[in-house]
């Protein structure tokens, strides 16, 4: 879990929108597709490890993974969610 003080200052590196913890259902949905190679980050690389958790951008379009309790706030590491939200 991300410390509340840190969460208050974290923003999307691309749009500077606030981020919030992703709900468990979204993380579970993404994790169920990772073994099949169906999840890629914005840099075009397949996500190979299950997501511990994630931070979702305010507009709901991008999720930034959290690994070893550290948010990975890099544009290319974000996972575009527009396709996932329609499923």
C-alpha positions in Angstrom: 0.0 0.0 0.0 1.2 3.5 -0.9 1.5 5.9 2.0 -1.3 8.5 2.0 1.3 11.3 2.1 3.0 10.0 -1.0 -0.3 9.4 -2.8 -1.2 13.1 -2.3 1.8 14.3 -4.3 1.9 11.6 -7.0 0.6 12.6 -10.4 0.7 11.1 -13.9 4.0 12.1 -15.5 2.3 12.7 -18.8 -0.8 14.7 -18.0 -0.1 15.7 -14.3 -3.5 14.3 -13.3 -3.8 12.9 -9.8 -3.6 9.1 -9.4 -5.5 6.8 -7.0 -5.2 3.2 -6.1 -6.8 0.8 -8.6 -9.5 -1.5 -7.4 -8.9 -5.1 -6.8 -11.2 -6.2 -9.6 -9.2 -4.3 -12.2 -5.9 -5.7 -10.9 -7.4 -9.2 -10.9 -8.7 -8.8 -14.5 -5.3 -7.7 -15.8 -3.4 -10.4 -13.9 -5.7 -13.1 -15.4 -4.5 -12.0 -18.9 -0.8 -11.6 -18.2 0.1 -15.3 -18.5 -1.4 -15.3 -22.0 0.8 -12.3 -23.0 -2.3 -10.2 -23.5 -1.2 -7.2 -21.4 1.4 -4.7 -22.7 2.7 -1.4 -21.4 2.7 1.8 -23.3 6.3 1.2 -24.3 5.1 -1.9 -26.2 6.6 -4.5 -23.9 4.5 -7.4 -22.7 3.9 -7.4 -18.9 5.2 -10.7 -17.6 4.8 -10.4 -13.9 1.5 -10.2 -12.0 0.6 -6.7 -10.8 0.9 -6.3 -7.0 -1.3 -3.2 -7.3 -1.5 -0.1 -9.4 -2.3 3.6 -9.5 -4.9 4.7 -11.9 -4.9 8.1 -13.5 -7.8 10.4 -12.7 -9.4 10.0 -16.2 -9.2 6.2 -15.8 -7.2 5.7 -19.0 -3.8 4.6 -17.6 -2.6 2.4 -14.8 0.9 2.7 -13.4 2.1 -0.5 -11.8 3.3 -0.8 -8.2 6.2 -3.2 -7.8 7.7 -4.1 -4.4 5.5 -1.3 -2.9 7.1 1.3 -5.2 4.9 3.1 -7.8 6.5 2.9 -11.3 5.6 6.4 -12.6 7.1 6.2 -16.1 5.0 6.9 -19.2 6.3 3.8 -21.0 5.5 1.6 -18.0 1.9 2.7 -17.8 -0.8 0.3 -19.1 -3.5 1.8 -21.3 -6.9 0.9 -19.9 -9.3 2.0 -22.5 -9.6 -1.5 -24.0 -9.9 -3.1 -20.5 -12.7 -0.7 -19.4 -14.8 -1.8 -22.3 -14.6 -5.5 -21.4 
